[in-house]
Amino acid sequence: MTSGNGKDRAAIRPGCTVEIIRKEDQKTEKKSRGIVAEILTNSSTHQHGIKVRLRDGQVGRVAAIISDPE
């Protein structure tokens, strides 16, 4: 899978490479790329993107799914 939209929790798993928008970057929509360590959103969908924690500790909402788990 490539280039998913990040609003569906079922499409995101730990190990996926994603682009996120951190809370402090919402106004500029600056994206950060990393590998999902943990999914923080409990609901199955979220209109602004599923919230995740990346392996490097950054937290944000998924803007795009780049690749499946390693």
C-alpha positions as CSV (number, residue, x, y, z in Angstrom):
1,M,0.0,0.0,0.0
2,T,1.2,3.5,-0.7
3,S,-0.1,7.0,-0.2
4,G,-3.1,6.2,2.0
5,N,-4.9,9.1,3.6
6,G,-4.4,8.2,7.3
7,K,-8.0,8.7,8.4
8,D,-8.8,5.0,8.8
9,R,-7.2,3.3,11.8
10,A,-7.3,-0.2,10.1
11,A,-4.8,1.0,7.5
12,I,-2.2,2.1,10.0
13,R,0.0,-0.4,11.9
14,P,3.2,-0.1,14.0
15,G,6.1,-0.2,11.6
16,C,4.3,1.7,8.8
17,T,6.2,4.7,7.3
18,V,3.9,7.7,7.5
19,E,3.9,11.5,7.2
20,I,2.3,13.3,10.2
21,I,1.4,16.8,11.0
22,R,2.3,17.7,14.5
23,K,0.0,20.0,16.5
24,E,2.5,22.9,16.4
25,D,2.7,22.5,12.6
26,Q,-1.0,22.5,11.9
27,K,-1.1,26.1,10.7
28,T,1.7,25.6,8.2
29,E,0.8,22.0,7.5
30,K,4.5,21.1,7.7
31,K,4.9,17.3,7.5
32,S,7.3,15.1,9.4
33,R,8.1,11.5,8.2
34,G,8.8,8.6,10.4
35,I,7.9,5.0,11.4
36,V,4.8,4.4,13.6
37,A,5.6,3.1,17.1
38,E,2.2,3.4,18.6
39,I,-1.4,4.3,17.6
40,L,-2.9,6.8,20.0
41,T,-6.4,7.2,18.5
42,N,-8.9,4.6,19.8
43,S,-11.7,5.2,17.3
44,S,-11.8,3.5,13.9
45,T,-11.7,6.7,11.9
46,H,-10.9,10.4,12.6
47,Q,-11.7,13.3,10.3
48,H,-8.3,15.0,10.8
49,G,-6.2,11.8,10.7
50,I,-5.3,9.1,13.2
51,K,-3.0,10.3,16.0
52,V,0.2,8.3,16.3
53,R,3.6,8.3,18.1
54,L,6.6,7.8,15.9
55,R,9.7,5.8,16.9
56,D,11.6,9.1,17.4
57,G,8.9,10.3,19.9
58,Q,7.1,12.8,17.7
59,V,3.3,12.8,18.0
60,G,0.9,13.9,15.3
61,R,-2.0,13.0,13.0
62,V,-1.3,10.9,9.9
63,A,-1.5,12.9,6.7
64,A,-0.3,10.1,4.4
65,I,0.7,6.5,4.6
66,I,4.0,6.0,2.7
67,S,4.6,2.3,3.1
68,D,3.5,-0.9,4.9
69,P,5.3,-2.2,8.0
70,E,8.9,-3.2,7.6
